[in-house]
Amino acid sequence: MKLSKFFGQTSRSVLEQVRTELGPDAMIVSNRTTVNGIEVTAMAAEAFVSVVNEASPPPPPASREPAPDPRPVARPESHAAPAAAQAKRWQPPRADAPAPVVFSTRRSDEPKAPKPPAAPPLAAPEADRGVTRRLMEEMHAMRGLIEGQFAQLAWSDAVRKQPLRAQFTRDLLASGFSAALARQIIQHLPDDYNAAQAREWLIGVIARNLRCVETADEIITRGGVYALVGPTGVGKTTTTAKLAARCAVRYGARQLALLTTDSYRIGAQDQLRIYAKILGVAVHTVTDAAELRATLDSLSGKHLVLIDTVGMGQRDSRVAEHSHWLAQPEVKRLLVLNATAQAETLEEVVAAYGAASPERNDYAGCIISKIDETARPGQVLDVIVRHRLTLQYVSNGQRVPEDLHAPNPAYLVHRSLRTGGKGIAASPFTLQDEELAMMLAASGAAAHA
């Protein structure tokens, strides 16, 4: 068995040695703490497979039944006996006895049904591969447990040596930011900062990476054709009305046009028509790509055209079809993100709606809705930062058009961290140090894979 021993002062340094020397699939056999540090015994995955194959016993030889004796069996002569006594006793069939005649009701010209093929016996190499696969799965599970223990040791060591990094990692996770983003940011935190300096540095880093549109480049000033897309219930219709009201106040109702593709929900068009009637604007209903093309051609002289699209769940198969017939040359998409949604849900929404086609470049950015209703605004900010989306507006209420604001990155980040830091100890969703170490270890293992 080809075993290798590695030594180091911390578990992280030892694991890096194992990965560098034996690869990411190396099997950790044992670990222990010594006077000089931590000792880990490991072996390469290829060596483990070879050891398992060498230890597999050869398949047993197939058993053969003895051939029947061709010599006839002697039969004693029987004397005449009464009819009742002449009944022969039952004898078991012999191997050399002729096959019995079986009568069938099938006609002679009727084709016979084919016999199903016999299942081949399990080959010995296939059985060995099954055993090897199970052993490999068990070894991978064991490695995961050991890596979790090392992660807990590493977290405890980080808390002791770098308490500020541990504290702000905990704050970021409690605020709704992902472990991937928290890990990427915190590893660059300067070591000589105090708590106040580290907090200002953290807010500045996230705010600089939160892309926000400039006032001169907002869609009301720039104009064009924009389709508000996103799942049902995120506030697309209300946000469309807010944008329309701003445009009507600044440029007049004659420079504005409203379109809707929502013909599924009962009363969906009526809601937009009520807003449009107040503004003095007509609403055009389109149901397919040809109708959209003709309507856009008739509205080519308008400063701003807003399209309120039908809401579909991000897992709905019609999302791709609807996005396809919205793909007109002048149409830009605005993704509406619900700040109250779960982080995993926001990831799916961005994947379904926000993936812009490189050849079309029809993605104008995103709008945050319902930020006043969320307890952890860090979730939606994390998605925007990691996917490098451009934030156009922030909506924080139902009032039209008052509750629509230009984004302030420093304020948004500061508010998200303040919300996460407030009452952390009392929150039932706050992770303890041991649980936090396990979560970080699982996230790191998934990212590494």
TAWO-V940262 format. One record per residue. RES is the residue in one letter. SS is DSSP state (@ for helix, = for strand, . for the rest). Layout:
# TAWO-V940262
RES:SS + RES:SS
This chain:
# TAWO-V940262
M:. + K:. + L:. + S:= + K:= + F:= + F:= + G:= + Q:. + T:. + S:@ + R:@ + S:@ + V:@ + L:@ + E:@ + Q:@ + V:@ + R:@ + T:@ + E:@ + L:@ + G:. + P:. + D:. + A:. + M:= + I:= + V:= + S:= + N:= + R:= + T:= + T:= + V:. + N:. + G:= + I:= + E:= + V:= + T:= + A:= + M:= + A:. + A:@ + E:@ + A:@ + F:@ + V:@ + S:@ + V:@ + V:@ + N:@ + E:@ + A:@ + S:. + P:. + P:. + P:. + P:. + P:. + A:. + S:. + R:. + E:. + P:. + A:. + P:. + D:. + P:. + R:. + P:. + V:. + A:. + R:. + P:. + E:. + S:. + H:. + A:. + A:. + P:. + A:. + A:. + A:. + Q:. + A:. + K:. + R:. + W:. + Q:. + P:. + P:. + R:. + A:. + D:. + A:. + P:. + A:. + P:. + V:. + V:. + F:. + S:. + T:. + R:. + R:. + S:. + D:. + E:. + P:. + K:. + A:. + P:. + K:. + P:. + P:. + A:. + A:. + P:. + P:. + L:. + A:. + A:@ + P:@ + E:@ + A:@ + D:@ + R:@ + G:@ + V:@ + T:@ + R:@ + R:@ + L:@ + M:@ + E:@ + E:@ + M:@ + H:@ + A:@ + M:@ + R:@ + G:@ + L:@ + I:@ + E:@ + G:@ + Q:@ + F:@ + A:@ + Q:@ + L:@ + A:@ + W:@ + S:@ + D:@ + A:@ + V:@ + R:@ + K:@ + Q:. + P:@ + L:@ + R:@ + A:@ + Q:@ + F:@ + T:@ + R:@ + D:@ + L:@ + L:@ + A:@ + S:. + G:. + F:. + S:. + A:@ + A:@ + L:@ + A:@ + R:@ + Q:@ + I:@ + I:@ + Q:. + H:. + L:. + P:. + D:. + D:. + Y:. + N:. + A:@ + A:@ + Q:@ + A:@ + R:@ + E:@ + W:@ + L:@ + I:@ + G:@ + V:@ + I:@ + A:@ + R:@ + N:@ + L:. + R:. + C:= + V:. + E:. + T:@ + A:@ + D:@ + E:. + I:@ + I:@ + T:@ + R:@ + G:. + G:= + V:= + Y:= + A:= + L:= + V:= + G:. + P:. + T:. + G:. + V:. + G:. + K:@ + T:@ + T:@ + T:@ + T:@ + A:@ + K:@ + L:@ + A:@ + A:@ + R:@ + C:@ + A:@ + V:@ + R:@ + Y:@ + G:. + A:@ + R:@ + Q:@ + L:= + A:= + L:= + L:= + T:= + T:. + D:. + S:. + Y:. + R:. + I:. + G:. + A:@ + Q:@ + D:@ + Q:@ + L:@ + R:@ + I:@ + Y:@ + A:@ + K:@ + I:@ + L:@ + G:. + V:. + A:. + V:= + H:= + T:= + V:. + T:. + D:. + A:@ + A:@ + E:@ + L:@ + R:@ + A:@ + T:@ + L:@ + D:@ + S:@ + L:. + S:. + G:. + K:. + H:. + L:= + V:= + L:= + I:= + D:= + T:. + V:. + G:. + M:. + G:. + Q:. + R:. + D:. + S:. + R:@ + V:@ + A:@ + E:@ + H:@ + S:@ + H:@ + W:@ + L:. + A:. + Q:. + P:. + E:. + V:= + K:= + R:= + L:= + L:= + V:= + L:= + N:= + A:. + T:. + A:. + Q:. + A:@ + E:@ + T:@ + L:@ + E:@ + E:@ + V:@ + V:@ + A:@ + A:@ + Y:@ + G:@ + A:. + A:. + S:. + P:. + E:. + R:. + N:. + D:. + Y:= + A:= + G:= + C:= + I:= + I:= + S:= + K:. + I:@ + D:@ + E:@ + T:. + A:. + R:. + P:. + G:@ + Q:@ + V:@ + L:@ + D:@ + V:@ + I:@ + V:@ + R:@ + H:. + R:. + L:. + T:. + L:= + Q:= + Y:= + V:= + S:= + N:. + G:. + Q:. + R:. + V:. + P:. + E:. + D:. + L:= + H:= + A:. + P:. + N:. + P:@ + A:@ + Y:@ + L:@ + V:@ + H:@ + R:@ + S:@ + L:@ + R:@ + T:@ + G:@ + G:@ + K:. + G:. + I:. + A:. + A:. + S:. + P:. + F:. + T:. + L:. + Q:. + D:@ + E:@ + E:@ + L:@ + A:@ + M:@ + M:@ + L:@ + A:@ + A:@ + S:@ + G:@ + A:@ + A:@ + A:@ + H:@ + A:.
